[in-house]
Amino acid sequence: MKLDRIFSFLVPKDHKFFPLFIVAVDNLVYTSELLVALFEEVDLDKRQQLIFQINEAKLTGVGITRRINAELNHSFITPFERGDIHSLVYAMDRIVDHLYSASKRVQRYKLPLFPEEFVQMAGLILSANREIQHILHNVHTISDFQKYIDSCQRIGEMESQVDDLYQQYMATLFEQETYVVDLIKKRDIATSLEKAIDKCDDISGIFYTIIVKMA
């Protein structure tokens, strides 16, 4: 039996980290839902309200991240390796950052309508984050991660779908968009979305790492 597994039996049920992971991932999913609503909204005033809510969610996420890092710095025993906890928290925080970045570009660029690809990419990001949420809501010890390999695979598949959408959209954009300013605006928003899904895939990689360590 590997040392990591021995320690997993010795560590008492976590009453700090997993509850905080749940708060963090719930905020992540909430931010993703707001972004989908933003890309579906045509009313400019309602867009502004959604952007404000995304900003509030970002600030909430910063507070959660600080709380988890504080617990990490002051806890002798953690539910799994400190480096993996730090990577998980950092990745969730970065996803929110990229969604916030997309929303601020929407605010700054004032596009009257959004390409359908933006709605599709945002929807896939939301679905990926819901898979992460499903995992973190249902793991209570490190060994529980092994039950969610299928969810990790689905996150990877969604990342591939967004990557394909992004590549196809960028090819079409550079081929058909004749107004360079609009090209830059649309490229910047699409790039923020592509970066967000990359971080979702990073989280599935962290879960895989934990599973391998427990094997």
N, C-alpha and C positions, 0 to 999 in steps of 0.2 A: 504493500500500500504506500502510495507516494505521500511525502510530507505534507503537501497542500491538503490532501484529503484528510489526513489525520487531524490537522489543525481545524478543518471544517467541522469535525465532530466535536472538538473541544470548545469552539467558539459558541457562546450562548446566542439564542435568537436575537437578531439585531433589532434594536428599538430606536435607532437614530438614522442610519444611512438609508436603508430601504424606504422608510417613510419619506425621507427627503428626496430620494430618487423619484418617488411617485409625484410629489409636488412639482418637481422640475419637469418631468415628462408631461404632466397635465398642462402646465403652462406652455410647453412646446407645442402640444396638439392644439391648444386654444389659439396660439399665434398662427398656426398653419390654417386653421379654420377661418380666421380673420382675413388672411391673405387670399384665400379662395374667394371669399365674399367680395373682397376689393376688386379682383379681376372680373367678377361678374356684375359689378355695380357700374351703372352709367351716370347716375346722378353725382355731380361733382361735390355737393355738400355732404352727401352720405359717404363718399370716398374719404373726405377729410376726417369724418368721425371715425371711420375704420382705421385710418392711418394713425390717429391719436390713440386708439385702443391698442394698436400694435406697438406703439412707442411705450405705452404703459406696461404692456406685457414684457417688453424688453427690459425695462427697469425692474420689474418683478423678478425676471430671470437672473439679473445681476445680483439681486439680494439673495436669491436661493443659492447661487454659485458661491457667494461669499460665505454663506452659512455652512455649506458642505465642506468647503476648504478649511474653515475654522474647526469643524469637527474632526477633519482629517489630521490637522496639526496637533490636536489635543487628545487624540484617541490612541491608546497603546495597542488595542486590538481592533482590527477592521474586518468586515465580512469577506473581503477578498483583497488582493494585493493593492497597495496604495497607488502604484503606477496605473493600474487598470481603472481604479476609481477616478483618479485625476483625468485620465484620457476620456472616460465616459462623460464626466461633468463638463469638460472642456468642449467635447464634440456637441453636446446638447446646447451649450451656450453659443457656440459658433453657428449652429443651425438658426437659432433665433436671430443672431446678428445678420445673417444673410437674408432672412425673410424681412427683417427691418430695413436692410439696405435696399431691397427690392421696393418696399413700400415708399421709402423716401425718394427713390428715383421716379416712382409714379407721381408723387406729389410735385417733384421738381419739374418733370418733363411735360406734365399736363396732356398726355395723349388722350384724344377724345374716345377712342375705342382701343381695345387690346386684341392682339392676335389670338385665335383659338388655341394656339400652342401654349400660350401663357396659362390659360385656364387648365389645360391638360397637364402641364408640368406641375402646377400648383396642386392639382388634385392628386397626383401621384406622390408628391412630397407629403401631403396630408395622410395618404394611405400608409406610406412608409413610417411616418411618425406614430400612427395608430398601432402599427405592429410593434414598435418599440414600447409604446404605452402598454400594450397587451402583455409583453414580456415582463416589464418592470412592476406591473400591478400583481403579477402572479408568482414572482420569485421571492422566497423568504430566506433561503440559504443559498450558498454558492452552488450546491449540487443541483438546484432547481433549473439552472440555465440549460442543462442537457435536454430538458423537455421541449425546448423551443428552437431546435435546429431548423424546422420548417419555416418558422417566422423569419429567421435570419436569411434563409434562402429567398423568401418572398421580397425582403428588403433589397437584396442584391438584384433580383429581377426588375424591381421598380427602378432602381438606379440605372440599369441598362436601358429601360424604356425611356427614361428622361434623357439619357445621353443620346439615344437615337433621335428623339424629338428635337433636341438642341442642335445636333449636327445637321439634320435635315432643314430645320428652320433657318440656321445661319447660312446654309448654302443658298436657300431660296431668297433670303433677305439680301445678300450681297449680289444676287443675280437680278433681282427685280426692283429693289428700292433705289430710286433715282435721286432722292433728296437726302444728302449726306447727314444732315442733322437728325432726321428721323431714324436713319440707319444706326447712328451712334446711340440714340435713346433706346431703341428696341434691343440692340445688342447688349447694352449695359444691364437692362432688366433681365434678359434671358440668362446672362452670365451669373447674376446673383442667384437665380433659381438653380442653375446647374451646380453651383458651388454648394448650395444647401443640400441637394440630394447626395452629393459626394460625402458630406459629413454624416448623413444617415447611413450610408454604406460603411463608413468608418466605425459607426456604432455596432453594426452587425459583425464587423471584424473583431471588435473588442469582445463581444459575446462569444464568438468562435474561440478566441484566445483563452477565455476563461474555461470554456468547455474542454479544450485540449489539455489545459493544465490539470483538469479534474479526471481525465481519462486514465 
